[in-house]
Amino acid sequence: MKPIRVLIAKPGLDGHDRGALIIAQALRDHGMEVIYTGLRQSALQIARAAIQEDVDVVGLSSLSGAHKSLFPKVVQALEEQGASDIPVIGGGVIPAEDIPFLEEKGVNKIFTSGSPTDAIAIYIKQLLNKETIHAPKQIAHIGIAVESIDAALPFYQHNLSLELEAVEIVESEQVRVAFLRIGETMFELLEPLSDDSPIQSFLTKKGEGVHHIALEVDDLTKRLEQYKEQGVRLIHEQPKQGAHDSQIAFLHPKAANGVLFELCQHGEEE
């Protein structure tokens, strides 16, 4: 298989290229061929270089603050040159509030400052192999740690007027779970069954309250493999049995600024 070819460009009047050179070297470390166009390139120059070099991806870097103007111009120039099939990614000093606008204008992905260089390389590989991770379907449930389900239920049943759907014991987690539907998601009240339960450990350290947020996903095993490749910290590297005939896995809270996320897939994995 031929190496992935990436064009790294600095559009506009940006006079600093240290970040772009660091990214270029990181991509080379991942076995990619990198063409660096240098500083102060116009959108048309970048598009023509991408076509002439027969690249697979164009990577744009900007520190000047002109990304909202320059990045879409590169996308447009590629379209006008008949090369709209070449994906464009971007990075640099880009405020989070500008990302939706840039993606709407055709930039495939924005990597803000502080993004790991390995994450950029892995994204490019997955993009070209059509293996990019899709967003979770929805919030499957919110897990709430309680000392006693029986003591906690009246608030949810009578004050919030939610209906109790079922109570189930999950042996693998040593926990008793009460399910209360709210819209398209659920609250799960989690009561520990032993001192070895992770819920008991949570209650001892933090007391009752929100324990985790569960996200409904497809292809859980593949997703975990991709997260591992990206360097995302995991509690479970393989799916395990959860409630409601689901497969589950937890990400480490340090991967998400202290939030404990559970991934769950209902039914049998394909």
ChimeraX commands (.cxc) that place a marker at each C-alpha (Angstrom):
marker #1 position 0.00,0.00,0.00 radius 0.5
marker #1 position 1.39,3.39,-0.99 radius 0.5
marker #1 position 2.06,5.91,1.78 radius 0.5
marker #1 position -0.55,8.56,2.54 radius 0.5
marker #1 position 0.47,11.90,1.02 radius 0.5
marker #1 position -0.40,15.04,2.98 radius 0.5
marker #1 position 0.04,18.66,1.94 radius 0.5
marker #1 position 0.69,21.00,4.88 radius 0.5
marker #1 position 0.08,24.66,4.06 radius 0.5
marker #1 position 0.04,28.05,5.79 radius 0.5
marker #1 position -2.51,30.21,3.97 radius 0.5
marker #1 position -2.51,33.97,4.06 radius 0.5
marker #1 position 0.02,36.23,5.76 radius 0.5
marker #1 position 0.82,33.97,8.73 radius 0.5
marker #1 position 4.55,34.37,9.37 radius 0.5
marker #1 position 5.12,31.50,11.80 radius 0.5
marker #1 position 5.60,27.89,10.75 radius 0.5
marker #1 position 6.92,26.09,13.86 radius 0.5
marker #1 position 3.59,24.38,14.61 radius 0.5
marker #1 position 3.16,23.27,11.01 radius 0.5
marker #1 position 6.64,21.78,10.96 radius 0.5
marker #1 position 5.97,19.87,14.18 radius 0.5
marker #1 position 2.79,18.40,12.69 radius 0.5
marker #1 position 4.62,17.55,9.46 radius 0.5
marker #1 position 7.25,15.63,11.40 radius 0.5
marker #1 position 4.60,13.80,13.44 radius 0.5
marker #1 position 2.86,12.69,10.24 radius 0.5
marker #1 position 6.18,11.49,8.82 radius 0.5
marker #1 position 6.72,9.50,12.00 radius 0.5
marker #1 position 3.46,7.73,11.14 radius 0.5
marker #1 position 4.80,6.76,7.74 radius 0.5
marker #1 position 3.16,9.51,5.72 radius 0.5
marker #1 position 4.74,11.52,2.93 radius 0.5
marker #1 position 4.45,15.22,3.73 radius 0.5
marker #1 position 4.75,18.12,1.32 radius 0.5
marker #1 position 5.16,21.48,3.03 radius 0.5
marker #1 position 4.37,24.50,0.87 radius 0.5
marker #1 position 5.89,27.08,3.20 radius 0.5
marker #1 position 4.53,30.41,4.39 radius 0.5
marker #1 position 2.13,32.93,2.88 radius 0.5
marker #1 position 0.39,30.74,0.31 radius 0.5
marker #1 position -2.80,31.78,-1.46 radius 0.5
marker #1 position -5.79,29.47,-1.59 radius 0.5
marker #1 position -5.26,28.93,-5.32 radius 0.5
marker #1 position -1.56,28.13,-4.85 radius 0.5
marker #1 position -2.45,25.56,-2.18 radius 0.5
marker #1 position -5.13,23.93,-4.33 radius 0.5
marker #1 position -2.83,23.70,-7.35 radius 0.5
marker #1 position -0.01,22.26,-5.25 radius 0.5
marker #1 position -2.37,19.64,-3.82 radius 0.5
marker #1 position -3.35,18.54,-7.32 radius 0.5
marker #1 position 0.19,18.60,-8.71 radius 0.5
marker #1 position 1.53,16.59,-5.78 radius 0.5
marker #1 position -1.39,14.14,-5.97 radius 0.5
marker #1 position -2.00,14.35,-2.22 radius 0.5
marker #1 position -4.65,12.51,-0.25 radius 0.5
marker #1 position -5.29,15.24,2.33 radius 0.5
marker #1 position -4.68,18.96,2.70 radius 0.5
marker #1 position -3.78,20.19,6.20 radius 0.5
marker #1 position -4.06,23.92,6.90 radius 0.5
marker #1 position -2.45,25.72,9.82 radius 0.5
marker #1 position -3.24,29.24,10.97 radius 0.5
marker #1 position -2.11,31.41,13.85 radius 0.5
marker #1 position -3.13,34.76,12.37 radius 0.5
marker #1 position -6.84,34.63,13.24 radius 0.5
marker #1 position -7.89,34.74,9.59 radius 0.5
marker #1 position -8.95,31.08,9.47 radius 0.5
marker #1 position -12.65,31.88,8.98 radius 0.5
marker #1 position -11.79,33.53,5.70 radius 0.5
marker #1 position -8.79,31.53,4.52 radius 0.5
marker #1 position -9.83,27.93,5.20 radius 0.5
marker #1 position -13.12,28.16,3.24 radius 0.5
marker #1 position -11.23,29.80,0.36 radius 0.5
marker #1 position -8.97,26.73,0.12 radius 0.5
marker #1 position -12.01,24.43,0.09 radius 0.5
marker #1 position -13.57,26.58,-2.63 radius 0.5
marker #1 position -10.35,26.66,-4.66 radius 0.5
marker #1 position -10.13,22.85,-4.60 radius 0.5
marker #1 position -13.73,22.66,-5.82 radius 0.5
marker #1 position -13.04,25.13,-8.64 radius 0.5
marker #1 position -9.98,23.12,-9.66 radius 0.5
marker #1 position -12.01,19.93,-9.81 radius 0.5
marker #1 position -10.44,18.45,-6.69 radius 0.5
marker #1 position -13.29,18.57,-4.21 radius 0.5
marker #1 position -12.57,14.93,-3.34 radius 0.5
marker #1 position -9.41,15.96,-1.46 radius 0.5
marker #1 position -10.41,16.37,2.20 radius 0.5
marker #1 position -9.25,19.44,4.12 radius 0.5
marker #1 position -8.38,19.50,7.82 radius 0.5
marker #1 position -7.23,22.48,9.84 radius 0.5
marker #1 position -5.52,23.46,13.04 radius 0.5
marker #1 position -3.82,26.24,14.94 radius 0.5
marker #1 position -5.10,28.95,17.25 radius 0.5
marker #1 position -8.78,28.49,16.47 radius 0.5
marker #1 position -11.51,29.32,19.02 radius 0.5
marker #1 position -14.00,26.53,19.67 radius 0.5
marker #1 position -16.90,28.77,18.62 radius 0.5
marker #1 position -15.45,28.98,15.08 radius 0.5
marker #1 position -15.41,25.20,14.53 radius 0.5
marker #1 position -19.09,24.78,13.48 radius 0.5
marker #1 position -18.70,27.54,10.88 radius 0.5
marker #1 position -15.55,26.00,9.40 radius 0.5
marker #1 position -17.03,22.50,9.26 radius 0.5
marker #1 position -20.17,23.92,7.63 radius 0.5
marker #1 position -17.91,25.48,5.00 radius 0.5
marker #1 position -16.41,22.10,4.13 radius 0.5
marker #1 position -13.42,21.65,6.42 radius 0.5
marker #1 position -13.56,18.00,7.51 radius 0.5
marker #1 position -12.01,18.40,10.94 radius 0.5
marker #1 position -10.52,21.13,13.12 radius 0.5
marker #1 position -7.79,20.35,15.63 radius 0.5
marker #1 position -7.49,23.09,18.24 radius 0.5
marker #1 position -4.18,23.98,19.87 radius 0.5
marker #1 position -3.22,21.30,22.35 radius 0.5
marker #1 position -4.57,18.44,20.23 radius 0.5
marker #1 position -2.10,15.51,20.30 radius 0.5
marker #1 position -0.20,15.22,17.03 radius 0.5
marker #1 position -0.83,11.45,17.08 radius 0.5
marker #1 position -4.57,12.16,17.06 radius 0.5
marker #1 position -4.17,14.09,13.79 radius 0.5
marker #1 position -2.28,11.22,12.16 radius 0.5
marker #1 position -4.79,8.64,13.36 radius 0.5
marker #1 position -7.72,10.73,12.14 radius 0.5
marker #1 position -6.18,11.00,8.67 radius 0.5
marker #1 position -5.69,7.24,8.49 radius 0.5
marker #1 position -9.24,6.56,9.62 radius 0.5
marker #1 position -10.64,9.21,7.27 radius 0.5
marker #1 position -8.98,7.68,4.22 radius 0.5
marker #1 position -9.91,4.16,5.28 radius 0.5
marker #1 position -13.48,5.35,5.92 radius 0.5
marker #1 position -13.18,4.25,9.56 radius 0.5
marker #1 position -13.80,7.54,11.32 radius 0.5
marker #1 position -15.70,7.26,14.58 radius 0.5
marker #1 position -19.29,8.46,14.36 radius 0.5
marker #1 position -20.88,10.38,17.18 radius 0.5
marker #1 position -22.81,8.33,19.74 radius 0.5
marker #1 position -26.49,7.88,18.92 radius 0.5
marker #1 position -27.85,9.39,22.11 radius 0.5
marker #1 position -27.58,9.46,25.88 radius 0.5
marker #1 position -28.67,5.96,26.84 radius 0.5
marker #1 position -29.02,6.77,30.53 radius 0.5
marker #1 position -27.65,8.77,33.44 radius 0.5
marker #1 position -26.41,6.62,36.31 radius 0.5
marker #1 position -27.09,7.92,39.82 radius 0.5
marker #1 position -25.43,6.31,42.81 radius 0.5
marker #1 position -27.73,5.85,45.83 radius 0.5
marker #1 position -27.37,4.18,49.18 radius 0.5
marker #1 position -30.83,2.60,48.83 radius 0.5
marker #1 position -33.10,2.38,45.80 radius 0.5
marker #1 position -36.14,1.99,48.04 radius 0.5
marker #1 position -35.29,5.22,49.86 radius 0.5
marker #1 position -34.55,7.17,46.67 radius 0.5
marker #1 position -37.51,6.01,44.57 radius 0.5
marker #1 position -40.27,8.21,46.08 radius 0.5
marker #1 position -38.68,11.40,44.75 radius 0.5
marker #1 position -38.49,10.04,41.18 radius 0.5
marker #1 position -41.90,8.35,41.27 radius 0.5
marker #1 position -43.96,10.92,43.15 radius 0.5
marker #1 position -42.20,14.27,42.80 radius 0.5
marker #1 position -40.92,13.83,39.23 radius 0.5
marker #1 position -43.83,11.54,38.29 radius 0.5
marker #1 position -41.55,9.07,36.51 radius 0.5
marker #1 position -42.60,5.45,36.09 radius 0.5
marker #1 position -40.41,2.63,37.38 radius 0.5
marker #1 position -39.86,0.26,34.45 radius 0.5
marker #1 position -37.81,-2.48,36.10 radius 0.5
marker #1 position -35.27,-3.40,38.74 radius 0.5
marker #1 position -32.36,-5.63,37.79 radius 0.5
marker #1 position -29.23,-7.03,39.42 radius 0.5
marker #1 position -25.98,-6.77,37.45 radius 0.5
marker #1 position -23.69,-9.38,38.97 radius 0.5
marker #1 position -20.57,-8.22,37.11 radius 0.5
marker #1 position -20.76,-4.83,38.83 radius 0.5
marker #1 position -22.31,-6.05,42.11 radius 0.5
marker #1 position -25.06,-3.50,41.74 radius 0.5
marker #1 position -28.86,-3.36,41.87 radius 0.5
marker #1 position -30.33,-1.06,39.22 radius 0.5
marker #1 position -33.72,0.65,38.99 radius 0.5
marker #1 position -34.74,1.98,35.56 radius 0.5
marker #1 position -36.91,5.09,35.20 radius 0.5
marker #1 position -37.62,6.40,31.70 radius 0.5
marker #1 position -37.53,10.12,30.95 radius 0.5
marker #1 position -38.15,10.97,27.29 radius 0.5
marker #1 position -35.82,8.95,25.07 radius 0.5
marker #1 position -33.35,8.26,27.86 radius 0.5
marker #1 position -33.41,6.88,31.41 radius 0.5
marker #1 position -32.30,7.48,34.92 radius 0.5
marker #1 position -30.62,4.44,36.45 radius 0.5
marker #1 position -30.49,4.35,40.23 radius 0.5
marker #1 position -27.46,2.31,41.26 radius 0.5
marker #1 position -27.39,0.60,44.66 radius 0.5
marker #1 position -24.26,-1.36,45.67 radius 0.5
marker #1 position -24.69,-4.98,46.68 radius 0.5
marker #1 position -21.29,-5.40,48.34 radius 0.5
marker #1 position -18.24,-3.48,49.49 radius 0.5
marker #1 position -16.50,-4.64,46.30 radius 0.5
marker #1 position -18.96,-2.78,44.09 radius 0.5
marker #1 position -17.56,0.26,42.23 radius 0.5
marker #1 position -20.71,2.07,43.31 radius 0.5
marker #1 position -19.87,1.50,46.97 radius 0.5
marker #1 position -16.40,2.91,46.33 radius 0.5
marker #1 position -17.97,5.97,44.71 radius 0.5
marker #1 position -20.41,6.46,47.60 radius 0.5
marker #1 position -17.59,6.21,50.14 radius 0.5
marker #1 position -15.53,8.85,48.34 radius 0.5
marker #1 position -18.18,11.25,47.04 radius 0.5
marker #1 position -21.56,10.35,48.48 radius 0.5
marker #1 position -24.80,10.02,46.53 radius 0.5
marker #1 position -25.14,11.74,43.18 radius 0.5
marker #1 position -24.51,11.46,39.45 radius 0.5
marker #1 position -22.10,8.59,38.84 radius 0.5
marker #1 position -21.82,8.39,35.04 radius 0.5
marker #1 position -23.35,9.27,31.69 radius 0.5
marker #1 position -23.97,6.36,29.31 radius 0.5
marker #1 position -23.80,6.84,25.54 radius 0.5
marker #1 position -25.47,4.50,23.05 radius 0.5
marker #1 position -23.01,3.46,20.32 radius 0.5
marker #1 position -22.57,1.04,17.44 radius 0.5
marker #1 position -19.61,-1.32,17.00 radius 0.5
marker #1 position -18.42,-1.05,20.59 radius 0.5
marker #1 position -15.45,-3.39,20.14 radius 0.5
marker #1 position -14.15,-1.48,17.12 radius 0.5
marker #1 position -14.72,1.85,18.85 radius 0.5
marker #1 position -12.65,0.73,21.86 radius 0.5
marker #1 position -9.84,-0.35,19.54 radius 0.5
marker #1 position -9.85,3.06,17.88 radius 0.5
marker #1 position -9.89,4.87,21.21 radius 0.5
marker #1 position -6.96,2.77,22.39 radius 0.5
marker #1 position -5.05,3.65,19.22 radius 0.5
marker #1 position -5.79,7.32,19.86 radius 0.5
marker #1 position -4.36,7.04,23.36 radius 0.5
marker #1 position -7.71,7.55,25.14 radius 0.5
marker #1 position -7.53,6.18,28.66 radius 0.5
marker #1 position -9.90,3.27,29.16 radius 0.5
marker #1 position -11.16,1.41,32.21 radius 0.5
marker #1 position -12.30,-1.49,30.00 radius 0.5
marker #1 position -10.41,-2.38,26.82 radius 0.5
marker #1 position -12.99,-5.04,25.95 radius 0.5
marker #1 position -16.79,-4.94,26.26 radius 0.5
marker #1 position -18.39,-6.61,29.27 radius 0.5
marker #1 position -21.93,-7.66,30.08 radius 0.5
marker #1 position -24.24,-4.92,31.31 radius 0.5
marker #1 position -27.90,-4.52,32.15 radius 0.5
marker #1 position -30.73,-5.04,29.62 radius 0.5
marker #1 position -28.70,-7.51,27.54 radius 0.5
marker #1 position -26.17,-4.81,26.67 radius 0.5
marker #1 position -22.42,-4.75,26.16 radius 0.5
marker #1 position -20.71,-1.94,28.06 radius 0.5
marker #1 position -17.31,-0.37,28.64 radius 0.5
marker #1 position -16.17,2.63,30.68 radius 0.5
marker #1 position -13.75,5.34,29.64 radius 0.5
marker #1 position -11.42,6.64,32.32 radius 0.5
marker #1 position -12.74,9.92,33.77 radius 0.5
marker #1 position -9.34,11.54,33.20 radius 0.5
marker #1 position -10.00,11.20,29.46 radius 0.5
marker #1 position -13.00,13.56,29.78 radius 0.5
marker #1 position -12.03,16.14,32.38 radius 0.5
marker #1 position -13.42,14.17,35.29 radius 0.5
marker #1 position -16.64,12.88,33.67 radius 0.5
marker #1 position -17.13,9.12,33.76 radius 0.5
marker #1 position -18.59,7.96,30.45 radius 0.5
marker #1 position -20.03,4.53,29.82 radius 0.5
marker #1 position -20.41,3.23,26.26 radius 0.5
marker #1 position -23.17,0.75,25.71 radius 0.5
marker #1 position -24.42,-1.30,22.79 radius 0.5
marker #1 position -27.70,-3.15,23.09 radius 0.5
marker #1 position -28.22,-6.53,21.53 radius 0.5
marker #1 position -25.52,-8.82,20.26 radius 0.5
marker #1 position -22.44,-7.36,18.62 radius 0.5
marker #1 position -21.96,-8.22,15.01 radius 0.5
marker link #1:1,2 radius 0.2
marker link #1:2,3 radius 0.2
marker link #1:3,4 radius 0.2
marker link #1:4,5 radius 0.2
marker link #1:5,6 radius 0.2
marker link #1:6,7 radius 0.2
marker link #1:7,8 radius 0.2
marker link #1:8,9 radius 0.2
marker link #1:9,10 radius 0.2
marker link #1:10,11 radius 0.2
marker link #1:11,12 radius 0.2
marker link #1:12,13 radius 0.2
marker link #1:13,14 radius 0.2
marker link #1:14,15 radius 0.2
marker link #1:15,16 radius 0.2
marker link #1:16,17 radius 0.2
marker link #1:17,18 radius 0.2
marker link #1:18,19 radius 0.2
marker link #1:19,20 radius 0.2
marker link #1:20,21 radius 0.2
marker link #1:21,22 radius 0.2
marker link #1:22,23 radius 0.2
marker link #1:23,24 radius 0.2
marker link #1:24,25 radius 0.2
marker link #1:25,26 radius 0.2
marker link #1:26,27 radius 0.2
marker link #1:27,28 radius 0.2
marker link #1:28,29 radius 0.2
marker link #1:29,30 radius 0.2
marker link #1:30,31 radius 0.2
marker link #1:31,32 radius 0.2
marker link #1:32,33 radius 0.2
marker link #1:33,34 radius 0.2
marker link #1:34,35 radius 0.2
marker link #1:35,36 radius 0.2
marker link #1:36,37 radius 0.2
marker link #1:37,38 radius 0.2
marker link #1:38,39 radius 0.2
marker link #1:39,40 radius 0.2
marker link #1:40,41 radius 0.2
marker link #1:41,42 radius 0.2
marker link #1:42,43 radius 0.2
marker link #1:43,44 radius 0.2
marker link #1:44,45 radius 0.2
marker link #1:45,46 radius 0.2
marker link #1:46,47 radius 0.2
marker link #1:47,48 radius 0.2
marker link #1:48,49 radius 0.2
marker link #1:49,50 radius 0.2
marker link #1:50,51 radius 0.2
marker link #1:51,52 radius 0.2
marker link #1:52,53 radius 0.2
marker link #1:53,54 radius 0.2
marker link #1:54,55 radius 0.2
marker link #1:55,56 radius 0.2
marker link #1:56,57 radius 0.2
marker link #1:57,58 radius 0.2
marker link #1:58,59 radius 0.2
marker link #1:59,60 radius 0.2
marker link #1:60,61 radius 0.2
marker link #1:61,62 radius 0.2
marker link #1:62,63 radius 0.2
marker link #1:63,64 radius 0.2
marker link #1:64,65 radius 0.2
marker link #1:65,66 radius 0.2
marker link #1:66,67 radius 0.2
marker link #1:67,68 radius 0.2
marker link #1:68,69 radius 0.2
marker link #1:69,70 radius 0.2
marker link #1:70,71 radius 0.2
marker link #1:71,72 radius 0.2
marker link #1:72,73 radius 0.2
marker link #1:73,74 radius 0.2
marker link #1:74,75 radius 0.2
marker link #1:75,76 radius 0.2
marker link #1:76,77 radius 0.2
marker link #1:77,78 radius 0.2
marker link #1:78,79 radius 0.2
marker link #1:79,80 radius 0.2
marker link #1:80,81 radius 0.2
marker link #1:81,82 radius 0.2
marker link #1:82,83 radius 0.2
marker link #1:83,84 radius 0.2
marker link #1:84,85 radius 0.2
marker link #1:85,86 radius 0.2
marker link #1:86,87 radius 0.2
marker link #1:87,88 radius 0.2
marker link #1:88,89 radius 0.2
marker link #1:89,90 radius 0.2
marker link #1:90,91 radius 0.2
marker link #1:91,92 radius 0.2
marker link #1:92,93 radius 0.2
marker link #1:93,94 radius 0.2
marker link #1:94,95 radius 0.2
marker link #1:95,96 radius 0.2
marker link #1:96,97 radius 0.2
marker link #1:97,98 radius 0.2
marker link #1:98,99 radius 0.2
marker link #1:99,100 radius 0.2
marker link #1:100,101 radius 0.2
marker link #1:101,102 radius 0.2
marker link #1:102,103 radius 0.2
marker link #1:103,104 radius 0.2
marker link #1:104,105 radius 0.2
marker link #1:105,106 radius 0.2
marker link #1:106,107 radius 0.2
marker link #1:107,108 radius 0.2
marker link #1:108,109 radius 0.2
marker link #1:109,110 radius 0.2
marker link #1:110,111 radius 0.2
marker link #1:111,112 radius 0.2
marker link #1:112,113 radius 0.2
marker link #1:113,114 radius 0.2
marker link #1:114,115 radius 0.2
marker link #1:115,116 radius 0.2
marker link #1:116,117 radius 0.2
marker link #1:117,118 radius 0.2
marker link #1:118,119 radius 0.2
marker link #1:119,120 radius 0.2
marker link #1:120,121 radius 0.2
marker link #1:121,122 radius 0.2
marker link #1:122,123 radius 0.2
marker link #1:123,124 radius 0.2
marker link #1:124,125 radius 0.2
marker link #1:125,126 radius 0.2
marker link #1:126,127 radius 0.2
marker link #1:127,128 radius 0.2
marker link #1:128,129 radius 0.2
marker link #1:129,130 radius 0.2
marker link #1:130,131 radius 0.2
marker link #1:131,132 radius 0.2
marker link #1:132,133 radius 0.2
marker link #1:133,134 radius 0.2
marker link #1:134,135 radius 0.2
marker link #1:135,136 radius 0.2
marker link #1:136,137 radius 0.2
marker link #1:137,138 radius 0.2
marker link #1:138,139 radius 0.2
marker link #1:139,140 radius 0.2
marker link #1:140,141 radius 0.2
marker link #1:141,142 radius 0.2
marker link #1:142,143 radius 0.2
marker link #1:143,144 radius 0.2
marker link #1:144,145 radius 0.2
marker link #1:145,146 radius 0.2
marker link #1:146,147 radius 0.2
marker link #1:147,148 radius 0.2
marker link #1:148,149 radius 0.2
marker link #1:149,150 radius 0.2
marker link #1:150,151 radius 0.2
marker link #1:151,152 radius 0.2
marker link #1:152,153 radius 0.2
marker link #1:153,154 radius 0.2
marker link #1:154,155 radius 0.2
marker link #1:155,156 radius 0.2
marker link #1:156,157 radius 0.2
marker link #1:157,158 radius 0.2
marker link #1:158,159 radius 0.2
marker link #1:159,160 radius 0.2
marker link #1:160,161 radius 0.2
marker link #1:161,162 radius 0.2
marker link #1:162,163 radius 0.2
marker link #1:163,164 radius 0.2
marker link #1:164,165 radius 0.2
marker link #1:165,166 radius 0.2
marker link #1:166,167 radius 0.2
marker link #1:167,168 radius 0.2
marker link #1:168,169 radius 0.2
marker link #1:169,170 radius 0.2
marker link #1:170,171 radius 0.2
marker link #1:171,172 radius 0.2
marker link #1:172,173 radius 0.2
marker link #1:173,174 radius 0.2
marker link #1:174,175 radius 0.2
marker link #1:175,176 radius 0.2
marker link #1:176,177 radius 0.2
marker link #1:177,178 radius 0.2
marker link #1:178,179 radius 0.2
marker link #1:179,180 radius 0.2
marker link #1:180,181 radius 0.2
marker link #1:181,182 radius 0.2
marker link #1:182,183 radius 0.2
marker link #1:183,184 radius 0.2
marker link #1:184,185 radius 0.2
marker link #1:185,186 radius 0.2
marker link #1:186,187 radius 0.2
marker link #1:187,188 radius 0.2
marker link #1:188,189 radius 0.2
marker link #1:189,190 radius 0.2
marker link #1:190,191 radius 0.2
marker link #1:191,192 radius 0.2
marker link #1:192,193 radius 0.2
marker link #1:193,194 radius 0.2
marker link #1:194,195 radius 0.2
marker link #1:195,196 radius 0.2
marker link #1:196,197 radius 0.2
marker link #1:197,198 radius 0.2
marker link #1:198,199 radius 0.2
marker link #1:199,200 radius 0.2
marker link #1:200,201 radius 0.2
marker link #1:201,202 radius 0.2
marker link #1:202,203 radius 0.2
marker link #1:203,204 radius 0.2
marker link #1:204,205 radius 0.2
marker link #1:205,206 radius 0.2
marker link #1:206,207 radius 0.2
marker link #1:207,208 radius 0.2
marker link #1:208,209 radius 0.2
marker link #1:209,210 radius 0.2
marker link #1:210,211 radius 0.2
marker link #1:211,212 radius 0.2
marker link #1:212,213 radius 0.2
marker link #1:213,214 radius 0.2
marker link #1:214,215 radius 0.2
marker link #1:215,216 radius 0.2
marker link #1:216,217 radius 0.2
marker link #1:217,218 radius 0.2
marker link #1:218,219 radius 0.2
marker link #1:219,220 radius 0.2
marker link #1:220,221 radius 0.2
marker link #1:221,222 radius 0.2
marker link #1:222,223 radius 0.2
marker link #1:223,224 radius 0.2
marker link #1:224,225 radius 0.2
marker link #1:225,226 radius 0.2
marker link #1:226,227 radius 0.2
marker link #1:227,228 radius 0.2
marker link #1:228,229 radius 0.2
marker link #1:229,230 radius 0.2
marker link #1:230,231 radius 0.2
marker link #1:231,232 radius 0.2
marker link #1:232,233 radius 0.2
marker link #1:233,234 radius 0.2
marker link #1:234,235 radius 0.2
marker link #1:235,236 radius 0.2
marker link #1:236,237 radius 0.2
marker link #1:237,238 radius 0.2
marker link #1:238,239 radius 0.2
marker link #1:239,240 radius 0.2
marker link #1:240,241 radius 0.2
marker link #1:241,242 radius 0.2
marker link #1:242,243 radius 0.2
marker link #1:243,244 radius 0.2
marker link #1:244,245 radius 0.2
marker link #1:245,246 radius 0.2
marker link #1:246,247 radius 0.2
marker link #1:247,248 radius 0.2
marker link #1:248,249 radius 0.2
marker link #1:249,250 radius 0.2
marker link #1:250,251 radius 0.2
marker link #1:251,252 radius 0.2
marker link #1:252,253 radius 0.2
marker link #1:253,254 radius 0.2
marker link #1:254,255 radius 0.2
marker link #1:255,256 radius 0.2
marker link #1:256,257 radius 0.2
marker link #1:257,258 radius 0.2
marker link #1:258,259 radius 0.2
marker link #1:259,260 radius 0.2
marker link #1:260,261 radius 0.2
marker link #1:261,262 radius 0.2
marker link #1:262,263 radius 0.2
marker link #1:263,264 radius 0.2
marker link #1:264,265 radius 0.2
marker link #1:265,266 radius 0.2
marker link #1:266,267 radius 0.2
marker link #1:267,268 radius 0.2
marker link #1:268,269 radius 0.2
marker link #1:269,270 radius 0.2
view
